[in-house]
Amino acid sequence: MTQSRRRFIKIGGLTTLAGLSGIGLGFSSCGNDDDSFDPDNNLNIKKVVIPSGLDVLAGGEMTLSGEGFLTGDLITLTSTVSGGAEYSSTVSSVTDNSVSFPVPEEFTSGVYRLTVTRGEESLVLGSVLINLVADTDLPDIEGMTVKGLVYSDGRGIPGVVVSDGYEVTVTDGEGRYYLPSLKKTGFVFISVPGNYEVANNGNAPQFFKRLSGSPQTVEQQDFSLIGVSNENHVVIPMADWHLADRNNDLDQFNSKVLPDVNATIDKYAADGTRVYVLTLGDMTWDAYWYNNNFGLNEYIPYMNKLNSPVFNLIGNHDYDPYVANDWGAEDKYRAVIGPTYYSFNLGKVHYVVLDDVEYLNSGGSEGNVGQRNYNEVIASDQLEWLKKDLAAITDKSTPVVVAMHTPLYKNPSLDSGGNQADTIDLLNGSALIDCLKEFPTVHVLSGHTHINYTVEEESNLMEHNTAAICATWWWTGRNGYAGNHICKDGSPGGYGIWKINGTDLQWSYKSIGYDEDYQFRAYDLNKVHINAAEFAPDASDADLAPYAGVYATPASANEVLINVWGYDSQWKVEVTENGNPLEVTRVKVKDPLHIVSYEAFRVNAGAVPTSSFVTNTTAHFFKVKAGAADSTLEIRVTDRFGKEYSESMERPKAFTLNMS
């Protein structure tokens, strides 16, 4: 084919360079009624409309709106996936405002760039998701109110789990399913099988269909799958965004968080690895839904700025604060986002997203924000659904990743011997653990606390409580504050990176603004003195002392404190002084940098620090005592996967707001 000249196409009032920009997945259809569709358009093609998605039958035809096409024009469909296929078809018929061409033989579903060629002239029209659909009209079965077909490239896919949130079934050998649904949740959804994806609306995978009829009405809802290779994939858990249009949070998200996360996504996607974001709840902040006009609808554009699909999860701050019951307060989430619990598969790993919040919101009513109180519990109906979902997994060696907002276990304590002591936090946590006992490899991902910790109380289950995207509710990075981004345990604001190869799972915590090897911070406690003169000059030492605690008094014991935010039982912390190993003791303490980054600034402003935002005592700290005040310590931290992180700590080491 003759190489085409570059054309400028005017779409929706914007001029873009043909071939470099198209209509992306999830955007609404757009076109142009101006006859000057292309000022240098020798083909005289105009008024073209490229939809966001196009369903076509194998052996059928594709039809687009547009003028100026001719019978015999060549349409080339080029996959947007690197190394993807290219198909050609010849225009079979045209009208005054449309063009049709046959679906090429052996065509497969995917996102394609469409190019029209006539002689030596070519014009790129844009990009579109094309789904090859099955031609089916399933018969009714008595008692079955929801039915459908799950297919890919026009062929039914057997063994796909389908549910309405109560009933669970599996597609038959031809990809058909039937459910005796009462339609309580308003959805039917599939557990997307491994090595498949579904189309996205923006970045949100459309694994669900909304049910519109009464419980007595029979509805057919079909699902189209797109074949991919995701046995090796990366999942990025992002907890507690708390976007609310306050504390210049939107600017901080755009300037700090978004570039960091997208750079991580692009890094792992560069070789074709599939990357997915999994939120862990509290994307919004219920207290500001109405005061700041920022709720779930306003969250969507920020979610769509990420360079990957995003699976969402409801948190206690994602409920309607005008509604004083759990189900009703979830209505807006269901309307804007989708189901509050569901499952999906990536490669050989089964993921379950749970709603573990019972929103009470005492006193809430139309026009009145309630107390926004809640219980941390999984509803009994949801637990019964979970049992059915897990029962559909025939291979019990399948790794299971359970994602939920509030944690299964409390922030760990240390006993008198320095050993971790764990307590269940979820009201019916034991029931959840019991549901998962058949699976030897279970990981629970949670958020809510704005701190990092891990728990390995059960032999088959490990919880990873992941610190927050917003750190301390965007306070420390707010204009005029500390200029850093730090969580209540001293962890930098950040997110998880889970790298999965088949059934092998490896994970780490990524600090925003730092490279992936930044896994600890060391303090020279001789230099850590939290006083008003240095950190809150408009307040007094007496004002600051309740928050400064032990750090209010100058220290001279030559001790060093090490904060290892990703620590779990398989990590090692080693320190030497002049080649001699020092005794390392695990301690549960407060991080001094967070105290001066949040509490000190609030005290300095004459405000009382919010009790939920103040520094937590956490157990991922380690202390050593050096022999001298000015010796250099060699700190080596090794994670459970054998990766080493180190610092040659020259002392005295300054204690500053932007120390690392």
Protein Blocks (a to p, Z undefined) as FASTA:
>chain_A
ZZdddddddeehiacdehjaccdehiacdddfbfklplclfkopghiacdfbdcddehia
cddedehiaehiacddddfbghiacdddddfbdcfkbccddddehiacddddddddehjb
ccdfbdcdddddddddddddehiabgcdddeehiacehiacdehlaccdddfkopacddd
ehlnopacddddehiacddehjaccfbccdfbdfklccddddddddddfkbccddddehk
lpghiahlmmmmmmmmmmmmmmmmmmmmmnopacddddeejkbcfklmmmnopafklmmm
mmmmpccdcdddddfklccfkbccfklmmmmmmmmnopfbdcddehjbccddddfbdcfk
goiaehiacekpacddddfklmmmmmmmmmmpmblmbccddddfbdfbdcddddfkopac
dddfblklmmmmmmmmmpmbdcdddehkopacdddfbfkbccdddddfklnnolmmpghi
lopacdfkopacdddddddehjaccdddddehiafklcbdcddfklmccdfklmommbcf
klmmmmnmmmlpccfehpacdddfkbcfkbccdddeehiacdddddddddfklmmmmmmm
mmmnopacdfklmccddfkbccdddfbfkbccddddddfkopacdddddddddddfkbZZ
